[in-house]
């Protein structure tokens, strides 16, 4: 069985490839052509839909919305020239640190 990070790494590669396609041929390319504000709004929309699904209690719906959110987040990272590896490195840096302590360190 694949590790979740393997699946996300493959998806990240697909997004990189599709971003180079014609907007008429690729949803990712069409998002990229519309620009960062549209991509960022789409991430926000998917985050809200994920939260609503979580409150609705339907696991299948929540799973689908969470997948949409992760997909669009990877598109956003690609649009900004960031990688999943950079995000994972930041999570590793935070590992073992209390969430409250980590949050306090950012506001200092």
TORTI-670327 format. One record per residue: x, y, z negated of N, C-alpha, C in turn; residue in one letter; residue number from 1; chain. Coordinates in steps of 0.001 Angstrom, whole numbers, plus 500000, padded with zeros to 6 digits. Example, Ala and Ser with C-alpha at 12.3 -4.5 7.8 and 13.67 -1.06 7.14 Angstrom:
2
pt n.px: 513190	n.py: 494310	n.pz: 492200	ca.px: 512300	ca.py: 495500	ca.pz: 492200	c.px: 513200	c.py: 496700	c.pz: 492200	r: A	k: 1	c: A
pt n.px: 512850	n.py: 497750	n.pz: 492920	ca.px: 513670	ca.py: 498940	ca.pz: 492860	c.px: 512900	c.py: 500030	c.pz: 492130	r: S	k: 2	c: A
% end
This chain:
108
pt n.px: 500839	n.py: 498813	n.pz: 500000	ca.px: 500000	ca.py: 500000	ca.pz: 500000	c.px: 500887	c.py: 501255	c.pz: 500000	r: X	k: 1	c: A
pt n.px: 500503	n.py: 502215	n.pz: 500819	ca.px: 501252	ca.py: 503469	ca.pz: 500880	c.px: 501090	c.py: 504270	c.pz: 499590	r: X	k: 2	c: A
pt n.px: 502131	n.py: 504992	n.pz: 499258	ca.px: 502039	ca.py: 505952	ca.pz: 498171	c.px: 501296	c.py: 507169	c.pz: 498715	r: X	k: 3	c: A
pt n.px: 500540	n.py: 507873	n.pz: 497867	ca.px: 499833	ca.py: 509064	ca.pz: 498360	c.px: 500759	c.py: 510065	c.pz: 499053	r: X	k: 4	c: A
pt n.px: 501976	n.py: 510200	n.pz: 498537	ca.px: 502897	ca.py: 511159	ca.pz: 499161	c.px: 503302	c.py: 510714	c.pz: 500562	r: X	k: 5	c: A
pt n.px: 503314	n.py: 509380	n.pz: 500833	ca.px: 503605	ca.py: 508893	ca.pz: 502187	c.px: 502497	c.py: 509311	c.pz: 503144	r: X	k: 6	c: A
pt n.px: 501263	n.py: 509148	n.pz: 502705	ca.px: 500116	ca.py: 509525	ca.pz: 503526	c.px: 500141	c.py: 511022	c.pz: 503801	r: X	k: 7	c: A
pt n.px: 500403	n.py: 511815	n.pz: 502778	ca.px: 500454	ca.py: 513261	ca.pz: 502959	c.px: 501620	c.py: 513670	c.pz: 503852	r: X	k: 8	c: A
pt n.px: 502749	n.py: 512990	n.pz: 503731	ca.px: 503899	ca.py: 513300	ca.pz: 504589	c.px: 503572	c.py: 513007	c.pz: 506055	r: X	k: 9	c: A
pt n.px: 502871	n.py: 511900	n.pz: 506297	ca.px: 502467	ca.py: 511592	ca.pz: 507678	c.px: 501474	c.py: 512633	c.pz: 508187	r: X	k: 10	c: A
pt n.px: 500533	n.py: 513028	n.pz: 507346	ca.px: 499570	ca.py: 514047	ca.pz: 507738	c.px: 500268	c.py: 515368	c.pz: 508023	r: X	k: 11	c: A
pt n.px: 501247	n.py: 515707	n.pz: 507214	ca.px: 502008	ca.py: 516933	ca.pz: 507437	c.px: 502683	c.py: 516903	c.pz: 508807	r: X	k: 12	c: A
pt n.px: 503229	n.py: 515755	n.pz: 509188	ca.px: 503870	ca.py: 515613	ca.pz: 510498	c.px: 502845	c.py: 515761	c.pz: 511627	r: X	k: 13	c: A
pt n.px: 501687	n.py: 515158	n.pz: 511468	ca.px: 500621	ca.py: 515288	ca.pz: 512472	c.px: 500222	c.py: 516753	c.pz: 512628	r: X	k: 14	c: A
pt n.px: 500093	n.py: 517455	n.pz: 511520	ca.px: 499731	ca.py: 518875	ca.pz: 511555	c.px: 500808	c.py: 519673	c.pz: 512295	r: X	k: 15	c: A
pt n.px: 502079	n.py: 519391	n.pz: 512024	ca.px: 503175	ca.py: 520084	ca.pz: 512735	c.px: 503055	c.py: 519858	c.pz: 514242	r: X	k: 16	c: A
pt n.px: 502783	n.py: 518624	n.pz: 514636	ca.px: 502672	ca.py: 518299	ca.pz: 516058	c.px: 501454	c.py: 518966	c.pz: 516688	r: X	k: 17	c: A
pt n.px: 500328	n.py: 518903	n.pz: 516019	ca.px: 499092	ca.py: 519458	ca.pz: 516580	c.px: 499109	c.py: 520977	c.pz: 516616	r: X	k: 18	c: A
pt n.px: 499873	n.py: 521594	n.pz: 515743	ca.px: 499973	ca.py: 523059	ca.pz: 515749	c.px: 500570	c.py: 523570	c.pz: 517061	r: X	k: 19	c: A
pt n.px: 501323	n.py: 522720	n.pz: 517749	ca.px: 501962	ca.py: 523098	ca.pz: 519016	c.px: 501040	c.py: 522898	c.pz: 520217	r: X	k: 20	c: A
pt n.px: 499912	n.py: 522256	n.pz: 520018	ca.px: 498993	ca.py: 521948	ca.pz: 521115	c.px: 498196	c.py: 523186	c.pz: 521509	r: X	k: 21	c: A
pt n.px: 497443	n.py: 523042	n.pz: 522547	ca.px: 496519	ca.py: 524093	ca.pz: 522972	c.px: 495372	c.py: 524192	c.pz: 521972	r: X	k: 22	c: A
pt n.px: 494946	n.py: 525415	n.pz: 521644	ca.px: 493793	ca.py: 525554	ca.pz: 520741	c.px: 492533	c.py: 524872	c.pz: 521269	r: X	k: 23	c: A
pt n.px: 492434	n.py: 524701	n.pz: 522564	ca.px: 491277	ca.py: 524019	ca.pz: 523147	c.px: 491331	c.py: 522510	c.pz: 522913	r: X	k: 24	c: A
pt n.px: 492522	n.py: 522003	n.pz: 522590	ca.px: 492718	ca.py: 520564	ca.pz: 522439	c.px: 492888	c.py: 520117	c.pz: 520997	r: X	k: 25	c: A
pt n.px: 493077	n.py: 521052	n.pz: 520071	ca.px: 493408	ca.py: 520673	ca.pz: 518703	c.px: 492763	c.py: 521618	c.pz: 517702	r: X	k: 26	c: A
pt n.px: 492089	n.py: 521040	n.pz: 516714	ca.px: 491512	ca.py: 521843	ca.pz: 515634	c.px: 492602	c.py: 522595	c.pz: 514878	r: X	k: 27	c: A
pt n.px: 493716	n.py: 521913	n.pz: 514602	ca.px: 494823	ca.py: 522571	ca.pz: 513896	c.px: 495331	c.py: 523753	c.pz: 514707	r: X	k: 28	c: A
pt n.px: 495556	n.py: 523547	n.pz: 516004	ca.px: 496041	ca.py: 524631	ca.pz: 516862	c.px: 495036	c.py: 525777	c.pz: 516913	r: X	k: 29	c: A
pt n.px: 493739	n.py: 525450	n.pz: 516910	ca.px: 492729	ca.py: 526517	ca.pz: 516938	c.px: 492753	c.py: 527319	c.pz: 515643	r: X	k: 30	c: A
pt n.px: 492963	n.py: 526646	n.pz: 514516	ca.px: 493105	ca.py: 527382	ca.pz: 513249	c.px: 494338	c.py: 528276	c.pz: 513275	r: X	k: 31	c: A
pt n.px: 495452	n.py: 527731	n.pz: 513744	ca.px: 496693	ca.py: 528507	ca.pz: 513810	c.px: 496524	c.py: 529736	c.pz: 514700	r: X	k: 32	c: A
pt n.px: 495824	n.py: 529564	n.pz: 515818	ca.px: 495615	ca.py: 530673	ca.pz: 516746	c.px: 494765	c.py: 531777	c.pz: 516122	r: X	k: 33	c: A
pt n.px: 493873	n.py: 531391	n.pz: 515226	ca.px: 492999	ca.py: 532376	ca.pz: 514576	c.px: 493694	c.py: 533116	c.pz: 513444	r: X	k: 34	c: A
pt n.px: 494812	n.py: 532590	n.pz: 512963	ca.px: 495640	ca.py: 533314	ca.pz: 512011	c.px: 495472	c.py: 532930	c.pz: 510555	r: X	k: 35	c: A
pt n.px: 496419	n.py: 533407	n.pz: 509779	ca.px: 496506	ca.py: 533081	ca.pz: 508358	c.px: 495257	c.py: 533453	c.pz: 507557	r: X	k: 36	c: A
pt n.px: 494644	n.py: 534625	n.pz: 507779	ca.px: 493441	ca.py: 534934	ca.pz: 506995	c.px: 492322	c.py: 533907	c.pz: 507180	r: X	k: 37	c: A
pt n.px: 492148	n.py: 533416	n.pz: 508401	ca.px: 491113	ca.py: 532408	ca.pz: 508660	c.px: 491468	c.py: 531096	c.pz: 507970	r: X	k: 38	c: A
pt n.px: 492730	n.py: 530718	n.pz: 508045	ca.px: 493171	ca.py: 529476	ca.pz: 507397	c.px: 492993	c.py: 529583	c.pz: 505883	r: X	k: 39	c: A
pt n.px: 493383	n.py: 530719	n.pz: 505322	ca.px: 493253	ca.py: 530919	ca.pz: 503874	c.px: 491782	c.py: 530877	c.pz: 503449	r: X	k: 40	c: A
pt n.px: 490900	n.py: 531493	n.pz: 504236	ca.px: 489465	ca.py: 531430	ca.pz: 503918	c.px: 488962	c.py: 529997	c.pz: 503972	r: X	k: 41	c: A
pt n.px: 489457	n.py: 529230	n.pz: 504936	ca.px: 489034	ca.py: 527833	ca.pz: 505060	c.px: 489470	c.py: 527035	c.pz: 503831	r: X	k: 42	c: A
pt n.px: 490674	n.py: 527288	n.pz: 503329	ca.px: 491137	ca.py: 526617	ca.pz: 502105	c.px: 490218	c.py: 526988	c.pz: 500937	r: X	k: 43	c: A
pt n.px: 489877	n.py: 528265	n.pz: 500832	ca.px: 488968	ca.py: 528696	ca.pz: 499771	c.px: 487606	c.py: 528042	c.pz: 499881	r: X	k: 44	c: A
pt n.px: 487088	n.py: 527962	n.pz: 501099	ca.px: 485798	ca.py: 527317	ca.pz: 501335	c.px: 485843	c.py: 525846	c.pz: 500919	r: X	k: 45	c: A
pt n.px: 486911	n.py: 525174	n.pz: 501305	ca.px: 487036	ca.py: 523751	ca.pz: 500959	c.px: 487210	c.py: 523568	c.pz: 499448	r: X	k: 46	c: A
pt n.px: 487892	n.py: 524497	n.pz: 498794	ca.px: 488055	ca.py: 524411	ca.pz: 497336	c.px: 486708	c.py: 524549	c.pz: 496636	r: X	k: 47	c: A
pt n.px: 485901	n.py: 525487	n.pz: 497100	ca.px: 484564	ca.py: 525658	ca.pz: 496514	c.px: 483721	c.py: 524420	c.pz: 496761	r: X	k: 48	c: A
pt n.px: 483755	n.py: 523881	n.pz: 497980	ca.px: 482982	ca.py: 522681	ca.pz: 498280	c.px: 483444	c.py: 521493	c.pz: 497432	r: X	k: 49	c: A
pt n.px: 484736	n.py: 521434	n.pz: 497147	ca.px: 485264	ca.py: 520371	ca.pz: 496288	c.px: 484735	c.py: 520531	c.pz: 494867	r: X	k: 50	c: A
pt n.px: 484739	n.py: 521764	n.pz: 494363	ca.px: 484233	ca.py: 522019	ca.pz: 493012	c.px: 482743	c.py: 521697	c.pz: 492915	r: X	k: 51	c: A
pt n.px: 481983	n.py: 522074	n.pz: 493922	ca.px: 480547	ca.py: 521789	ca.pz: 493923	c.px: 480307	c.py: 520286	c.pz: 493945	r: X	k: 52	c: A
pt n.px: 481062	n.py: 519573	n.pz: 494775	ca.px: 480926	ca.py: 518120	ca.pz: 494846	c.px: 481283	c.py: 517466	c.pz: 493510	r: X	k: 53	c: A
pt n.px: 482293	n.py: 518015	n.pz: 492831	ca.px: 482676	ca.py: 517465	ca.pz: 491525	c.px: 481533	c.py: 517605	c.pz: 490528	r: X	k: 54	c: A
pt n.px: 480844	n.py: 518725	n.pz: 490580	ca.px: 479738	ca.py: 518960	ca.pz: 489658	c.px: 478498	c.py: 518158	c.pz: 490033	r: X	k: 55	c: A
pt n.px: 478359	n.py: 517840	n.pz: 491318	ca.px: 477190	ca.py: 517083	ca.pz: 491778	c.px: 477260	c.py: 515620	c.pz: 491347	r: X	k: 56	c: A
pt n.px: 478464	n.py: 515135	n.pz: 491075	ca.px: 478616	ca.py: 513781	ca.pz: 490572	c.px: 478663	c.py: 512689	c.pz: 491623	r: X	k: 57	c: A
pt n.px: 478666	n.py: 513045	n.pz: 492902	ca.px: 478720	ca.py: 512058	ca.pz: 493978	c.px: 480184	c.py: 511805	c.pz: 494333	r: X	k: 58	c: A
pt n.px: 480684	n.py: 510628	n.pz: 493982	ca.px: 482113	ca.py: 510327	ca.pz: 494193	c.px: 482504	c.py: 510333	c.pz: 495659	r: X	k: 59	c: A
pt n.px: 481637	n.py: 509823	n.pz: 496516	ca.px: 481941	ca.py: 509795	ca.pz: 497953	c.px: 482056	c.py: 511214	c.pz: 498508	r: X	k: 60	c: A
pt n.px: 481137	n.py: 512076	n.pz: 498123	ca.px: 481183	ca.py: 513468	ca.pz: 498578	c.px: 482429	c.py: 514167	c.pz: 498041	r: X	k: 61	c: A
pt n.px: 482735	n.py: 513961	n.pz: 496774	ca.px: 483925	ca.py: 514568	ca.pz: 496185	c.px: 485186	c.py: 514088	c.pz: 496885	r: X	k: 62	c: A
pt n.px: 485250	n.py: 512801	n.pz: 497182	ca.px: 486418	ca.py: 512255	ca.pz: 497878	c.px: 486586	c.py: 512919	c.pz: 499237	r: X	k: 63	c: A
pt n.px: 485508	n.py: 513053	n.pz: 499972	ca.px: 485566	ca.py: 513687	ca.pz: 501284	c.px: 485973	c.py: 515143	c.pz: 501214	r: X	k: 64	c: A
pt n.px: 485400	n.py: 515866	n.pz: 500274	ca.px: 485742	ca.py: 517289	ca.pz: 500130	c.px: 487191	c.py: 517468	c.pz: 499660	r: X	k: 65	c: A
pt n.px: 487647	n.py: 516593	n.pz: 498769	ca.px: 489044	ca.py: 516667	ca.pz: 498320	c.px: 489997	c.py: 516406	c.pz: 499486	r: X	k: 66	c: A
pt n.px: 489630	n.py: 515455	n.pz: 500354	ca.px: 490449	ca.py: 515182	ca.pz: 501540	c.px: 490483	c.py: 516406	c.pz: 502450	r: X	k: 67	c: A
pt n.px: 489328	n.py: 517047	n.pz: 502652	ca.px: 489280	ca.py: 518267	ca.pz: 503474	c.px: 490163	c.py: 519357	c.pz: 502874	r: X	k: 68	c: A
pt n.px: 490117	n.py: 519497	n.pz: 501550	ca.px: 490923	ca.py: 520512	ca.pz: 500874	c.px: 492411	c.py: 520250	c.pz: 501058	r: X	k: 69	c: A
pt n.px: 492835	n.py: 519007	n.pz: 500859	ca.px: 494251	ca.py: 518680	ca.pz: 501039	c.px: 494693	c.py: 518924	c.pz: 502478	r: X	k: 70	c: A
pt n.px: 493872	n.py: 518524	n.pz: 503429	ca.px: 494191	ca.py: 518748	ca.pz: 504843	c.px: 494388	c.py: 520233	c.pz: 505121	r: X	k: 71	c: A
pt n.px: 493427	n.py: 521043	n.pz: 504720	ca.px: 493513	ca.py: 522480	ca.pz: 505014	c.px: 494640	c.py: 523156	c.pz: 504232	r: X	k: 72	c: A
pt n.px: 494944	n.py: 522662	n.pz: 503041	ca.px: 496088	ca.py: 523191	ca.pz: 502297	c.px: 497384	c.py: 522915	c.pz: 503057	r: X	k: 73	c: A
pt n.px: 497511	n.py: 521720	n.pz: 503628	ca.px: 498705	ca.py: 521415	ca.pz: 504419	c.px: 498782	c.py: 522283	c.pz: 505666	r: X	k: 74	c: A
pt n.px: 497654	n.py: 522582	n.pz: 506273	ca.px: 497638	ca.py: 523494	ca.pz: 507424	c.px: 498121	c.py: 524878	c.pz: 506980	r: X	k: 75	c: A
pt n.px: 497631	n.py: 525344	n.pz: 505837	ca.px: 498038	ca.py: 526649	ca.pz: 505305	c.px: 499536	c.py: 526689	c.pz: 505017	r: X	k: 76	c: A
pt n.px: 500049	n.py: 525651	n.pz: 504369	ca.px: 501486	ca.py: 525599	ca.pz: 504084	c.px: 502282	c.py: 525651	c.pz: 505387	r: X	k: 77	c: A
pt n.px: 501844	n.py: 524899	n.pz: 506396	ca.px: 502528	ca.py: 524901	ca.pz: 507684	c.px: 502502	c.py: 526294	c.pz: 508308	r: X	k: 78	c: A
pt n.px: 501368	n.py: 526949	n.pz: 508224	ca.px: 501240	ca.py: 528295	ca.pz: 508799	c.px: 502194	c.py: 529281	c.pz: 508138	r: X	k: 79	c: A
pt n.px: 502507	n.py: 529050	n.pz: 506873	ca.px: 503436	ca.py: 529917	ca.pz: 506143	c.px: 504873	c.py: 529422	c.pz: 506199	r: X	k: 80	c: A
pt n.px: 505107	n.py: 528320	n.pz: 506907	ca.px: 506461	ca.py: 527791	ca.pz: 507032	c.px: 506934	c.py: 527041	c.pz: 505797	r: X	k: 81	c: A
pt n.px: 505994	n.py: 526617	n.pz: 504971	ca.px: 506340	ca.py: 525862	ca.pz: 503764	c.px: 506068	c.py: 524382	c.pz: 503996	r: X	k: 82	c: A
pt n.px: 506698	n.py: 523550	n.pz: 503180	ca.px: 506547	ca.py: 522105	ca.pz: 503331	c.px: 505949	c.py: 521485	c.pz: 502078	r: X	k: 83	c: A
pt n.px: 505410	n.py: 520312	n.pz: 502275	ca.px: 504932	ca.py: 519517	ca.pz: 501151	c.px: 506085	c.py: 519231	c.pz: 500196	r: X	k: 84	c: A
pt n.px: 507267	n.py: 519010	n.pz: 500728	ca.px: 508439	ca.py: 518744	ca.pz: 499887	c.px: 508699	c.py: 519901	c.pz: 498920	r: X	k: 85	c: A
pt n.px: 508493	n.py: 521127	n.pz: 499372	ca.px: 508697	ca.py: 522284	ca.pz: 498492	c.px: 507682	c.py: 522282	c.pz: 497353	r: X	k: 86	c: A
pt n.px: 506443	n.py: 521924	n.pz: 497666	ca.px: 505403	ca.py: 521867	ca.pz: 496634	c.px: 505696	c.py: 520734	c.pz: 495656	r: X	k: 87	c: A
pt n.px: 506096	n.py: 519588	n.pz: 496184	ca.px: 506423	ca.py: 518458	ca.pz: 495303	c.px: 507616	c.py: 518783	c.pz: 494419	r: X	k: 88	c: A
pt n.px: 508593	n.py: 519492	n.pz: 494960	ca.px: 509757	ca.py: 519898	ca.pz: 494157	c.px: 509333	c.py: 520810	c.pz: 493016	r: X	k: 89	c: A
pt n.px: 508386	n.py: 521705	n.pz: 493285	ca.px: 507893	ca.py: 522586	ca.pz: 492227	c.px: 507149	c.py: 521785	c.pz: 491162	r: X	k: 90	c: A
pt n.px: 506367	n.py: 520799	n.pz: 491585	ca.px: 505683	ca.py: 519944	ca.pz: 490608	c.px: 506692	c.py: 519159	c.pz: 489767	r: X	k: 91	c: A
pt n.px: 507731	n.py: 518671	n.pz: 490410	ca.px: 508779	ca.py: 517965	ca.pz: 489668	c.px: 509471	c.py: 518890	c.pz: 488680	r: X	k: 92	c: A
pt n.px: 509701	n.py: 520131	n.pz: 489086	ca.px: 510345	ca.py: 521105	ca.pz: 488191	c.px: 509487	c.py: 521319	c.pz: 486944	r: X	k: 93	c: A
pt n.px: 508177	n.py: 521303	n.pz: 487138	ca.px: 507257	ca.py: 521547	ca.pz: 486030	c.px: 507009	c.py: 520310	c.pz: 485172	r: X	k: 94	c: A
pt n.px: 507394	n.py: 519146	n.pz: 485670	ca.px: 507114	ca.py: 517896	ca.pz: 484959	c.px: 507702	c.py: 517938	c.pz: 483554	r: X	k: 95	c: A
pt n.px: 506899	n.py: 517517	n.pz: 482604	ca.px: 507356	ca.py: 517481	ca.pz: 481220	c.px: 507176	c.py: 518797	c.pz: 480494	r: X	k: 96	c: A
pt n.px: 506678	n.py: 519805	n.pz: 481192	ca.px: 506437	ca.py: 521109	ca.pz: 480587	c.px: 504948	c.py: 521234	c.pz: 480293	r: X	k: 97	c: A
pt n.px: 504623	n.py: 521683	n.pz: 479129	ca.px: 503223	ca.py: 521917	ca.pz: 478783	c.px: 502616	c.py: 522894	c.pz: 479771	r: X	k: 98	c: A
pt n.px: 501385	n.py: 522624	n.pz: 480185	ca.px: 500694	ca.py: 523547	ca.pz: 481084	c.px: 500576	c.py: 524934	c.pz: 480498	r: X	k: 99	c: A
pt n.px: 500355	n.py: 525021	n.pz: 479207	ca.px: 500255	ca.py: 526326	ca.pz: 478551	c.px: 501605	c.py: 527037	c.pz: 478562	r: X	k: 100	c: A
pt n.px: 502678	n.py: 526291	n.pz: 478312	ca.px: 504011	ca.py: 526895	ca.pz: 478317	c.px: 504393	c.py: 527329	c.pz: 479733	r: X	k: 101	c: A
pt n.px: 504061	n.py: 526517	n.pz: 480732	ca.px: 504393	ca.py: 526857	ca.pz: 482115	c.px: 503644	c.py: 528118	c.pz: 482533	r: X	k: 102	c: A
pt n.px: 502372	n.py: 528210	n.pz: 482196	ca.px: 501577	ca.py: 529384	ca.pz: 482550	c.px: 502133	c.py: 530625	c.pz: 481856	r: X	k: 103	c: A
pt n.px: 502496	n.py: 530502	n.pz: 480593	ca.px: 503042	ca.py: 531635	ca.pz: 479849	c.px: 504358	c.py: 532108	c.pz: 480457	r: X	k: 104	c: A
pt n.px: 505161	n.py: 531193	n.pz: 480997	ca.px: 506443	ca.py: 531581	ca.pz: 481591	c.px: 506243	c.py: 532394	c.pz: 482861	r: X	k: 105	c: A
pt n.px: 505139	n.py: 532216	n.pz: 483554	ca.px: 504876	ca.py: 532972	ca.pz: 484779	c.px: 504393	c.py: 534382	c.pz: 484476	r: X	k: 106	c: A
pt n.px: 503750	n.py: 534581	n.pz: 483335	ca.px: 503225	ca.py: 535903	ca.pz: 483009	c.px: 504209	c.py: 536758	c.pz: 482225	r: X	k: 107	c: A
pt n.px: 505362	n.py: 536167	n.pz: 481921	ca.px: 506365	ca.py: 536916	ca.pz: 481134	c.px: 507194	c.py: 537808	c.pz: 482020	r: X	k: 108	c: A
% end
